[in-house]
């Protein structure tokens, strides 16, 4: 699932699982992880100096075109999660994001995933190149 290279950028977002997100077994419901990925990805984009709302104001959308999730171990109610968002390349038209979810309870990750998105012009609904302020923001944090 993950490329055989070092990531160019890693962003970590922390989030605590809530009671309403768990199933009868007390595990975080499997469908919630894509929501967690979205929240972490949105904050990662913000960390690059371009809040997602700014992308939308400029007429650029980022629809999801592919997802993969691999579940290794459950996360329980009220656990603090560290969600890593990893980028392995500067996006052109597609933004490929990879994820690992950890807690303090376990050394290895609980969940890993991949979400592919496509930069798209809102008015034409056609793919477009990643905005330069997005790629410039990424290049700036890569140098730091």
C-alpha positions in Angstrom: 0.0 0.0 0.0 2.8 2.4 0.9 5.6 3.4 -1.6 9.0 1.9 -1.1 10.6 5.3 -0.3 10.8 7.9 2.4 7.9 10.4 2.6 8.5 14.0 1.6 6.2 15.2 4.3 4.6 13.8 7.4 1.9 15.6 9.3 0.5 14.3 12.6 -3.0 15.1 13.9 -4.3 14.1 17.3 -7.9 13.1 17.8 -9.7 11.4 20.7 -12.3 8.7 19.8 -15.8 9.5 21.0 -18.5 7.2 22.5 -20.8 7.7 19.5 -18.1 6.5 17.2 -17.9 3.0 18.7 -19.8 -0.2 18.0 -21.3 -2.7 20.4 -17.9 -4.3 20.9 -16.6 -0.9 22.1 -14.3 -0.6 19.0 -14.2 2.5 16.9 -16.6 1.6 14.0 -14.6 0.8 10.9 -16.3 3.4 8.7 -15.1 6.2 11.0 -11.5 5.9 9.9 -12.2 7.6 6.6 -13.7 10.5 8.5 -10.6 10.6 10.7 -8.4 10.5 7.6 -10.4 13.5 6.2 -10.0 15.5 9.3 -6.2 14.9 9.5 -5.9 15.6 5.7 -7.8 18.9 6.1 -5.5 20.0 8.9 -2.4 18.8 6.9 -3.6 21.1 4.0 -4.0 23.9 6.5 -0.5 23.3 7.8 0.8 24.1 4.3 -0.7 27.6 4.5 -3.8 26.9 2.4 -7.0 26.1 4.3 -9.3 23.8 2.4 -11.9 26.6 2.4 -9.5 28.8 0.4 -9.1 26.1 -2.2 -12.9 26.1 -2.6 -13.0 29.9 -2.8 -10.6 29.7 -5.7 -12.9 27.2 -7.4 -10.8 24.1 -6.8 -12.4 21.0 -5.4 -10.7 17.8 -4.2 -13.1 14.8 -4.6 -12.0 11.4 -3.4 -11.4 9.0 -6.3 -10.0 5.9 -4.4 -9.6 4.6 -0.9 -8.0 1.7 0.9 -8.1 0.8 4.6 -6.2 -2.0 6.4 -7.4 -2.7 9.9 -4.7 -4.3 12.2 -6.0 -3.7 15.8 -9.1 -2.0 17.3 -9.1 1.4 18.9 -11.5 1.9 21.8 -13.7 4.7 23.2 -11.8 7.7 24.6 -8.4 6.7 23.2 -6.1 9.5 22.0 -5.1 8.7 18.4 -2.2 10.1 16.5 -3.0 10.1 12.8 -0.1 10.5 10.5 -0.7 11.8 7.0 2.2 11.0 4.7 2.9 12.4 1.2 5.5 10.7 -1.0 5.4 13.1 -4.0 4.4 16.6 -4.9 1.0 16.3 -6.5 0.3 17.3 -10.1 -3.4 16.5 -10.6 -3.8 13.7 -8.1 -3.1 14.1 -4.4 -2.1 10.7 -2.9 -2.3 10.7 0.8 -1.3 7.8 3.1 -2.3 7.3 6.8 -1.2 5.5 9.9 -3.2 5.6 13.1 -1.5 5.0 16.4 -2.3 5.1 20.1 -0.1 4.9 23.2 -1.5 1.4 23.9 0.3 -0.3 21.0 3.7 0.2 19.4 2.7 -0.6 15.9 -0.1 1.2 14.0 -3.8 0.1 14.4 -4.9 1.2 11.0 -3.3 2.2 7.8 -4.8 3.6 4.7 -4.6 5.4 1.4 -6.9 8.1 -0.1 -6.4 9.4 -3.6 -8.0 12.7 -4.5 -8.1 14.7 -7.7 -7.8 18.5 -8.1 -10.8 19.6 -10.0 -12.2 22.9 -11.3 -15.5 23.6 -9.7 -17.1 25.3 -12.8 -16.1 22.7 -15.4 -15.8 19.6 -13.1 -12.7 18.6 -14.9 -9.3 17.7 -13.4 -6.8 20.5 -13.1 -3.2 20.9 -11.9 -2.6 21.4 -8.1 -2.7 25.1 -7.3 0.8 26.5 -7.1 0.2 28.0 -3.6 -0.5 24.4 -2.5 2.7 22.9 -4.1 4.7 26.0 -3.0 3.5 25.4 0.6 4.6 21.8 0.4 8.0 22.7 -1.0 8.5 25.2 1.8 7.8 22.7 4.6 10.0 20.1 2.8 13.0 22.5 3.0 12.4 23.2 6.7 
